[in-house]
Amino acid sequence: MELNQLNNYAKFFRFILKYYNSDVMKSASASALNEIEKEEQSEETFNQKPEELVEDLKRMGPTYVKLGQLLSTRPDLLPEEYLQALANLQDDVDTIPFAEVEKIFEEEIGVKINKAFTLFDPQPLASASIGQVHRALLPSGRPVAVKIQRPGVRKNFIEDLDTLKEVSALAVKHSKNAEKYALDNIIEELRFVLLNELDYNKEFQNLLTMRENLKNYDHIIVPEPVKEYSSSKILTMDFIEGKKITSIGSLQKIETDFTPLMDDLVKSYIQQIIVDGFAHADPHPGNIHLTEKNQVALMDLGMVAKFSPKLQEKIMMLLMGMSKKDGDEITDALLEMSEYDAKKVNLENFRKNINRLVMNSTSNNAEDMETGRVLIQMNRVAAEEGIKLAVELNILGKILLNMDQIVAVLTPKYDLQKAIRKFMEEMVNKKMKQQLKPENMYGYLLENKKLAEALPSRLNKISENLASNQFELKVNALDEERLTDGFQKVANRITSGLIIAAMIIGAALLMRIPSTYSIMGYGILPFVFFIIAIGLGLYLVYNIMFRDETYQKK
């Protein structure tokens, strides 16, 4: 084992030992299960301060900073003061020296910064765990933002992710809770997402795809990337002047009607999820900026979620069920996109718990409605019942959780349920039109062509088998081996009973015949037969009463 790997294990276990039994983690667990009311949580004091947790994550490296960022969007798990402290991880990390920035840019693009731009601000606009962003000006006068990846960050990420993968595999092997919540699958999904985020070429393509998908929304802006000055470690794109949603003043909220903007935002995300199957997976307030023209800019498309056509249909059913607060429809949709053993899972209990969650969510207003949190709780209920929901539902829960926060900030009285119902109808029509496109129709035609080619021979074979009385229908509804074993046991019992009865009757008849040798006045032979018959009879009764599986179950 290399020294580097040992250091990774050491820092990980130091962190676990420090926080495993801490009040913060106990509060998080209880909060996750709704065991502690919000009022009680606000009065609690913890043995580790929020700033201390932030500093510990920073010292552990960029992978754990990223995990901290993900935790900052989970108000269902951590107290408010810890969420605010973790949110600072998105902007409060050490900056890359400008000399290093110049070196990385020249190595990747092959051009010096002062040749590529007429202006390049050495002070970064933002510094994150993976890279930092600088403002610049192209010779054409076009303002751009240049994202520079931290040197060595890929190697550090992979080493830390390998450590997490090995530890999660051990946890799943030895912990029932870790196995129940599929901790190893969560880490594997995190690995996939983060490694994609490290490749700026993929983010470049994500920006182009999202711009094309959302081009018809007047209130939505996606930055356009600059191909000439982009690579796997450099990403140059439009600079969009704006401010974070959470930093909007009260006066602006009162003076401006954000409802049309919110309609576009909600509608665009429904389209991304159930029509395009390609969604901005990290819409936390820091990545959603409001421009002076009251347009929403979607920033940082390093993390995107992809949904298959089949999953899109199930999510469509789920969102419709949630908008109507129909617990049974929600349960059916969840079960259709999950894996479970019907013999071991209590489906009635699962349905009952989902209905309770839905009934408790009574408000339509964005300031009170917590759609994302409800979905995350549904994931938890499923895990408790041994039902493994699709991993994409965790991503959907995170998207909706962040959307709840944005909608609540801009339009607290927004009727989110009504909006979802309204836009879902539009999206269903849009999806139907998409499926009727020529490229999709070709697939259906090919399938029908295969069916048409194979159908005559199959029908001919079926008719031949019917005519020759060779048509067989196999049904797997019964366990044939168990059934025949049962019949054989019954036959053996009946035969044994007849033999025992015959021995008793024979012994009784023989006792009337005089014998030279006797026991207790009866002949030896009939006496022996009688004893054997009694022994066999008692043994048969014992087997029936105490060893038969059916009797024990009764």
HUWOKA-V108462 format. One record per residue. N is the residue number from 1. RES is the residue in one small letter. PSI is psi in degrees with one decimal (* if undefined). OMEGA is omega in whole degrees, 0 to 359 (none if undefined). Layout:
N:RES:PSI:OMEGA
N:RES:PSI:OMEGA
This chain:
1:m:130.6:183
2:e:157.1:180
3:l:-39.6:179
4:n:-42.9:181
5:q:-39.0:177
6:l:-40.9:178
7:n:-38.8:178
8:n:-45.0:178
9:y:-43.0:184
10:a:-48.3:183
11:k:-33.7:179
12:f:-47.3:183
13:f:-29.2:174
14:r:-42.5:179
15:f:-45.3:181
16:i:-44.7:181
17:l:-34.6:182
18:k:-39.5:189
19:y:-10.4:187
20:y:-46.3:181
21:n:16.1:183
22:s:160.8:178
23:d:-30.5:180
24:v:-46.6:181
25:m:-37.2:178
26:k:-41.0:178
27:s:-40.0:180
28:a:-45.3:181
29:s:-44.6:181
30:a:-40.2:179
31:s:-38.5:180
32:a:-32.0:181
33:l:10.8:179
34:n:32.3:181
35:e:-16.0:181
36:i:128.5:179
37:e:152.7:182
38:k:-36.4:181
39:e:-39.2:180
40:e:-37.0:182
41:q:-37.5:184
42:s:-21.7:182
43:e:-3.8:184
44:e:151.4:171
45:t:145.5:185
46:f:151.1:183
47:n:-11.7:172
48:q:129.1:180
49:k:154.6:179
50:p:-40.9:181
51:e:-31.4:180
52:e:-40.1:177
53:l:-43.3:179
54:v:-47.2:180
55:e:-38.3:178
56:d:-42.1:179
57:l:-39.2:178
58:k:-44.6:182
59:r:-28.2:181
60:m:-18.4:175
61:g:175.9:187
62:p:-32.1:180
63:t:-43.7:182
64:y:-26.7:172
65:v:-41.7:178
66:k:-40.2:176
67:l:-38.4:177
68:g:-39.1:177
69:q:-42.6:179
70:l:-40.0:179
71:l:-28.7:182
72:s:-13.4:179
73:t:17.9:183
74:r:73.9:179
75:p:-13.2:177
76:d:-9.9:184
77:l:-35.2:187
78:l:152.7:176
79:p:158.1:186
80:e:-43.6:184
81:e:-30.3:178
82:y:-34.8:177
83:l:-43.0:180
84:q:-40.3:180
85:a:-41.8:180
86:l:-30.6:178
87:a:-29.4:179
88:n:-18.9:177
89:l:-23.4:181
90:q:-21.8:184
91:d:-10.4:191
92:d:70.0:174
93:v:162.6:182
94:d:140.0:181
95:t:156.0:175
96:i:129.5:179
97:p:145.3:184
98:f:-34.8:178
99:a:-37.8:179
100:e:-37.2:178
101:v:-45.8:179
102:e:-41.5:181
103:k:-46.0:181
104:i:-44.2:182
105:f:-44.9:182
106:e:-39.0:179
107:e:-38.8:185
108:e:-42.6:187
109:i:-26.1:181
110:g:12.1:180
111:v:143.4:176
112:k:150.1:182
113:i:-41.4:183
114:n:-13.7:175
115:k:-32.6:184
116:a:-33.1:185
117:f:146.7:175
118:t:-20.9:178
119:l:132.9:178
120:f:113.0:183
121:d:117.1:180
122:p:-20.6:178
123:q:122.9:183
124:p:146.0:174
125:l:-38.1:181
126:a:148.9:179
127:s:120.2:184
128:a:179.7:186
129:s:-28.7:182
130:i:-36.7:182
131:g:-172.9:178
132:q:159.3:187
133:v:133.2:177
134:h:147.7:175
135:r:139.8:181
136:a:170.9:180
137:l:124.0:177
138:l:158.1:177
139:p:-26.6:179
140:s:-8.4:182
141:g:1.4:180
142:r:120.8:178
143:p:134.1:182
144:v:161.5:172
145:a:132.1:182
146:v:118.1:180
147:k:124.9:182
148:i:126.8:180
149:q:141.7:180
150:r:139.3:179
151:p:135.0:177
152:g:4.0:185
153:v:-33.1:180
154:r:-47.0:181
155:k:-44.0:180
156:n:-41.6:179
157:f:-48.5:184
158:i:-42.1:179
159:e:-45.7:180
160:d:-38.9:179
161:l:-36.4:176
162:d:-41.5:177
163:t:-47.4:180
164:l:-37.1:180
165:k:-44.7:180
166:e:-42.0:180
167:v:-40.3:180
168:s:-36.2:177
169:a:-41.7:177
170:l:-41.0:180
171:a:-43.5:179
172:v:-35.2:181
173:k:-34.3:187
174:h:-5.6:182
175:s:126.6:180
176:k:-37.8:179
177:n:-41.7:179
178:a:-38.1:178
179:e:-41.1:181
180:k:-42.6:182
181:y:9.2:177
182:a:55.5:183
183:l:-38.3:180
184:d:-36.3:178
185:n:-36.5:179
186:i:-44.3:179
187:i:-38.2:179
188:e:-40.0:178
189:e:-40.2:177
190:l:-41.3:179
191:r:-46.1:181
192:f:-45.9:182
193:v:-45.8:184
194:l:-39.5:179
195:l:-33.8:175
196:n:-37.9:181
197:e:-24.5:180
198:l:-15.9:181
199:d:103.2:183
200:y:-18.7:175
201:n:-36.4:179
202:k:-38.3:177
203:e:-36.6:176
204:f:-48.4:181
205:q:-35.9:178
206:n:-40.2:179
207:l:-44.2:179
208:l:-44.1:181
209:t:-45.6:182
210:m:-38.8:177
211:r:-42.5:180
212:e:-43.0:182
213:n:-33.8:186
214:l:20.2:185
215:k:-20.2:183
216:n:3.8:180
217:y:115.5:184
218:d:-29.0:185
219:h:5.8:181
220:i:130.9:178
221:i:137.1:173
222:v:126.0:181
223:p:142.6:176
224:e:127.8:181
225:p:158.2:178
226:v:111.2:187
227:k:-41.1:186
228:e:-28.8:184
229:y:39.2:178
230:s:147.3:178
231:s:-165.6:180
232:s:-19.2:181
233:k:-3.2:179
234:i:134.7:176
235:l:118.6:178
236:t:132.0:183
237:m:172.8:178
238:d:139.3:171
239:f:123.1:181
240:i:117.6:180
241:e:125.8:179
242:g:-178.3:178
243:k:158.2:181
244:k:146.0:179
245:i:-40.4:185
246:t:-13.7:183
247:s:7.7:180
248:i:134.2:181
249:g:158.9:181
250:s:-37.5:181
251:l:-43.1:179
252:q:-35.8:179
253:k:-37.8:182
254:i:-41.5:186
255:e:-22.4:187
256:t:135.6:174
257:d:105.5:183
258:f:7.1:184
259:t:-47.4:178
260:p:-40.0:178
261:l:-43.4:182
262:m:-36.4:175
263:d:-46.7:180
264:d:-41.5:182
265:l:-48.7:180
266:v:-45.6:181
267:k:-40.7:182
268:s:-36.7:179
269:y:-35.0:175
270:i:-41.4:177
271:q:-44.4:180
272:q:-40.2:187
273:i:-49.5:190
274:i:-9.2:178
275:v:-55.9:183
276:d:-30.8:185
277:g:24.7:184
278:f:106.7:189
279:a:146.3:172
280:h:110.2:191
281:a:-0.8:184
282:d:59.1:184
283:p:47.7:177
284:h:160.5:186
285:p:-28.3:179
286:g:-21.1:181
287:n:-0.3:178
288:i:110.6:183
289:h:146.8:177
290:l:125.6:182
291:t:172.5:179
292:e:-25.4:179
293:k:12.8:181
294:n:45.2:172
295:q:151.8:180
296:v:125.9:177
297:a:124.3:177
298:l:112.9:183
299:m:160.3:173
300:d:81.7:178
301:l:30.4:176
302:g:-29.2:181
303:m:110.8:178
304:v:155.8:178
305:a:140.7:178
306:k:132.9:182
307:f:129.1:179
308:s:158.4:180
309:p:-40.5:180
310:k:-42.1:180
311:l:-33.7:178
312:q:-41.0:180
313:e:-40.2:179
314:k:-40.8:179
315:i:-35.5:177
316:m:-45.8:177
317:m:-40.5:181
318:l:-47.6:181
319:l:-36.7:177
320:m:-41.5:178
321:g:-40.8:180
322:m:-37.1:180
323:s:-29.6:179
324:k:-5.2:183
325:k:43.8:179
326:d:98.2:184
327:g:-37.2:181
328:d:-40.4:178
329:e:-38.6:178
330:i:-45.5:180
331:t:-44.5:179
332:d:-43.0:180
333:a:-41.8:180
334:l:-42.3:181
335:l:-32.0:180
336:e:-20.8:178
337:m:36.2:182
338:s:168.2:176
339:e:133.3:179
340:y:159.8:176
341:d:109.5:185
342:a:-26.3:181
343:k:-26.9:184
344:k:-19.1:186
345:v:135.7:176
346:n:89.7:185
347:l:-34.4:180
348:e:-40.3:179
349:n:-40.5:178
350:f:-45.4:180
351:r:-41.1:180
352:k:-44.3:181
353:n:-37.9:177
354:i:-42.0:178
355:n:-37.8:177
356:r:-43.2:178
357:l:-44.8:182
358:v:-41.8:181
359:m:-33.8:179
360:n:-21.2:179
361:s:88.2:191
362:t:-14.2:186
363:s:144.3:175
364:n:-19.8:183
365:n:143.3:183
366:a:-30.6:182
367:e:-22.5:180
368:d:-25.5:185
369:m:133.7:181
370:e:69.9:184
371:t:-46.2:181
372:g:-43.3:180
373:r:-40.4:178
374:v:-42.4:180
375:l:-39.9:177
376:i:-39.0:177
377:q:-34.3:176
378:m:-39.9:176
379:n:-40.0:181
380:r:-43.4:178
381:v:-42.6:179
382:a:-44.0:180
383:a:-39.1:179
384:e:-31.3:181
385:e:0.3:180
386:g:22.3:179
387:i:124.9:180
388:k:104.9:178
389:l:159.4:179
390:a:138.6:181
391:v:-32.5:182
392:e:-22.6:179
393:l:-31.1:174
394:n:-41.3:178
395:i:-42.4:178
396:l:-41.3:178
397:g:-41.6:180
398:k:-41.4:178
399:i:-48.2:182
400:l:-34.7:179
401:l:-44.3:178
402:n:-37.7:178
403:m:-39.8:178
404:d:-43.5:182
405:q:-42.9:182
406:i:-46.1:180
407:v:-42.0:181
408:a:-32.5:180
409:v:-46.0:186
410:l:-42.9:184
411:t:81.3:184
412:p:-28.0:183
413:k:11.9:182
414:y:130.2:180
415:d:89.5:186
416:l:-38.1:181
417:q:-44.8:180
418:k:-40.2:180
419:a:-43.0:180
420:i:-44.5:180
421:r:-44.5:182
422:k:-48.6:185
423:f:-26.3:178
424:m:-40.1:179
425:e:-42.5:178
426:e:-42.0:184
427:m:-33.3:177
428:v:-44.6:178
429:n:-40.2:180
430:k:-38.6:180
431:k:-38.3:178
432:m:-43.2:178
433:k:-38.2:180
434:q:-38.9:181
435:q:-20.5:180
436:l:5.1:177
437:k:151.3:182
438:p:-42.4:183
439:e:-30.6:177
440:n:-35.5:180
441:m:-31.9:179
442:y:-39.2:179
443:g:-44.6:178
444:y:-40.6:180
445:l:-39.5:178
446:l:-40.9:178
447:e:-44.1:179
448:n:-33.8:177
449:k:-44.4:178
450:k:-42.6:180
451:l:-44.2:181
452:a:-37.2:180
453:e:-39.4:185
454:a:-22.8:187
455:l:-46.8:181
456:p:-46.6:182
457:s:-37.2:180
458:r:-42.8:178
459:l:-38.9:179
460:n:-42.3:180
461:k:-40.5:179
462:i:-45.4:181
463:s:-37.1:178
464:e:-44.7:179
465:n:-38.1:177
466:l:-43.3:182
467:a:-36.8:181
468:s:9.9:179
469:n:37.9:180
470:q:10.2:181
471:f:124.5:181
472:e:139.7:176
473:l:114.1:182
474:k:126.4:179
475:v:126.5:180
476:n:26.1:184
477:a:-26.9:182
478:l:150.5:173
479:d:98.0:187
480:e:-41.9:182
481:e:-42.2:179
482:r:-38.7:180
483:l:-46.5:180
484:t:-35.5:176
485:d:-39.7:179
486:g:-44.2:179
487:f:-40.4:180
488:q:-38.3:179
489:k:-42.5:179
490:v:-44.8:180
491:a:-41.4:178
492:n:-40.0:180
493:r:-42.8:180
494:i:-45.1:180
495:t:-44.6:179
496:s:-40.8:179
497:g:-41.9:179
498:l:-41.8:180
499:i:-44.2:180
500:i:-42.7:179
501:a:-42.2:179
502:a:-39.0:179
503:m:-40.0:180
504:i:-44.7:179
505:i:-43.8:179
506:g:-42.0:180
507:a:-39.6:180
508:a:-40.2:179
509:l:-40.5:181
510:l:-27.9:181
511:m:-19.9:180
512:r:-10.1:179
513:i:127.5:180
514:p:141.5:181
515:s:145.0:180
516:t:-42.3:181
517:y:134.3:183
518:s:159.6:175
519:i:122.2:180
520:m:34.1:176
521:g:-2.6:180
522:y:152.7:179
523:g:150.1:183
524:i:-48.1:185
525:l:-52.9:178
526:p:-34.2:180
527:f:-43.3:179
528:v:-45.7:178
529:f:-42.7:182
530:f:-43.2:179
531:i:-43.3:179
532:i:-42.1:180
533:a:-43.1:179
534:i:-43.2:180
535:g:-47.0:179
536:l:-39.0:179
537:g:-45.6:179
538:l:-39.5:179
539:y:-39.4:179
540:l:-43.7:179
541:v:-40.8:179
542:y:-44.7:180
543:n:-41.4:182
544:i:-42.6:187
545:m:-34.8:189
546:f:-14.9:185
547:r:-16.7:179
548:d:131.6:183
549:e:-40.8:182
550:t:-38.0:181
551:y:-42.1:180
552:q:-42.0:180
553:k:-39.4:178
554:k:*:none
